[in-house]
């Protein structure tokens, strides 16, 4: 079974009333959910939003894929040589898999649609969510 099809457990926090419009906060590469400061999340909730922050796969308290180490030197060499197929074969999952993680989290929380906010690589994940699931993304903020 590939890493992309393995069950992924996402550590997450929520703030506010689940009946309010949802805001999903997507952190960047290697950043834990705590990079979205608790005071910021509480302020959004006080403004009538249901805030969800989470650790992406391979980060913080979420599922780790330690059995799939990537040799960054080989990966960069493949990318620089424009050998995209070789580069793809080296990574255990892709941006689309991470976007699906966010959508599955929303589903698990019973949320049909959400405003999605992403920072750094989280912005790329958020953009992928909006492209793949336009019916579920109320708005997109990519920082």
C-alpha positions as CSV (number, residue, x, y, z in Angstrom):
1,X,0.0,0.0,0.0
2,X,1.4,3.4,-0.9
3,X,1.8,6.1,1.6
4,X,-0.8,8.1,-0.1
5,X,-3.5,5.5,0.5
6,X,-2.5,4.7,4.1
7,X,-4.8,6.0,6.8
8,X,-3.6,9.4,8.0
9,X,-4.4,10.7,11.5
10,X,-4.3,14.5,11.7
11,X,-3.8,16.2,15.0
12,X,-6.1,19.2,15.2
13,X,-7.6,21.9,17.4
14,X,-10.9,23.7,17.1
15,X,-12.1,27.0,18.4
16,X,-15.6,28.4,18.6
17,X,-19.1,27.2,17.8
18,X,-19.4,24.4,15.2
19,X,-22.6,26.1,14.0
20,X,-20.6,29.1,12.8
21,X,-18.9,29.3,9.3
22,X,-15.8,27.2,9.3
23,X,-12.3,28.5,8.7
24,X,-9.6,25.9,8.0
25,X,-6.1,27.0,8.7
26,X,-3.4,25.2,6.7
27,X,0.2,25.5,7.9
28,X,3.3,25.6,5.7
29,X,6.0,23.0,5.2
30,X,7.3,21.7,8.5
31,X,5.2,24.1,10.5
32,X,3.0,22.8,13.3
33,X,-0.6,23.9,13.8
34,X,0.7,26.1,16.7
35,X,2.2,28.4,14.1
36,X,-1.5,29.6,14.0
37,X,-1.3,31.3,17.4
38,X,-4.0,30.4,19.8
39,X,-4.9,34.1,20.4
40,X,-5.4,34.5,16.6
41,X,-7.6,31.5,16.5
42,X,-9.7,32.6,19.5
43,X,-10.1,36.1,18.0
44,X,-11.4,34.6,14.8
45,X,-13.8,32.5,16.8
46,X,-14.9,35.5,18.8
47,X,-15.8,37.1,15.4
48,X,-18.2,34.3,14.7
49,X,-16.1,31.7,13.0
50,X,-15.5,28.0,13.8
51,X,-11.7,27.7,13.5
52,X,-9.9,24.5,12.7
53,X,-6.1,24.2,12.7
54,X,-4.2,21.0,12.2
55,X,-0.8,19.4,11.8
56,X,-0.1,18.3,8.2
57,X,1.0,14.7,7.7
58,X,4.7,14.2,8.6
59,X,4.5,17.2,11.0
60,X,3.8,17.7,14.7
61,X,1.4,15.1,16.2
62,X,0.0,13.8,12.9
63,X,0.9,10.6,11.1
64,X,4.6,10.3,10.2
65,X,6.0,8.5,7.1
66,X,9.4,7.6,8.5
67,X,9.6,4.5,6.4
68,X,9.8,6.7,3.2
69,X,12.9,8.8,3.6
70,X,13.7,11.1,0.7
71,X,17.3,11.8,-0.3
72,X,17.0,15.5,-0.9
73,X,20.3,15.6,-2.9
74,X,19.0,12.9,-5.3
75,X,15.6,14.6,-5.5
76,X,17.1,18.1,-6.3
77,X,19.4,16.5,-8.9
78,X,16.4,14.8,-10.6
79,X,14.5,18.0,-10.6
80,X,17.5,20.0,-12.0
81,X,17.9,17.4,-14.7
82,X,14.2,17.8,-15.5
83,X,13.7,14.1,-14.8
84,X,10.2,14.7,-13.3
85,X,9.3,11.0,-13.3
86,X,12.3,10.1,-11.2
87,X,11.6,12.9,-8.8
88,X,7.9,11.8,-8.5
89,X,9.0,8.3,-7.7
90,X,11.1,9.5,-4.8
91,X,8.3,11.1,-2.8
92,X,5.8,9.1,-0.7
93,X,2.9,11.5,-1.3
94,X,2.1,14.7,-3.2
95,X,0.4,18.0,-2.7
96,X,-2.9,16.6,-3.8
97,X,-2.7,14.0,-1.0
98,X,-2.2,16.7,1.6
99,X,-5.1,18.6,0.2
100,X,-7.3,15.5,0.5
101,X,-6.1,15.2,4.1
102,X,-7.6,18.7,4.8
103,X,-10.9,17.7,3.0
104,X,-11.1,14.5,5.0
105,X,-10.6,16.4,8.2
106,X,-13.5,18.7,7.3
107,X,-15.7,15.7,6.5
108,X,-14.7,14.0,9.8
109,X,-15.8,17.1,11.6
110,X,-19.1,17.2,9.7
111,X,-18.2,20.4,7.8
112,X,-19.5,20.5,4.2
113,X,-17.9,23.9,3.2
114,X,-15.2,26.1,4.7
115,X,-13.1,29.2,4.2
116,X,-9.6,27.9,3.6
117,X,-6.5,29.9,4.6
118,X,-3.0,28.7,3.9
119,X,0.4,30.1,4.7
120,X,3.5,29.3,2.7
121,X,3.3,25.7,1.4
122,X,-0.1,25.6,3.2
123,X,-1.2,28.2,0.6
124,X,-0.3,25.7,-2.1
125,X,-2.3,23.0,-0.3
126,X,-5.2,25.4,0.1
127,X,-5.1,26.3,-3.6
128,X,-5.1,22.6,-4.5
129,X,-8.2,22.1,-2.2
130,X,-10.0,24.9,-4.0
131,X,-9.1,23.5,-7.4
132,X,-10.0,19.9,-6.6
133,X,-13.1,20.7,-4.4
134,X,-14.5,24.1,-5.5
135,X,-17.9,23.1,-4.2
136,X,-16.5,22.8,-0.7
137,X,-14.2,25.9,-0.5
138,X,-16.2,29.0,0.3
139,X,-13.2,31.3,-0.1
140,X,-9.4,31.0,-0.4
141,X,-6.7,33.0,1.2
142,X,-3.2,32.1,0.2
143,X,-0.3,33.8,2.0
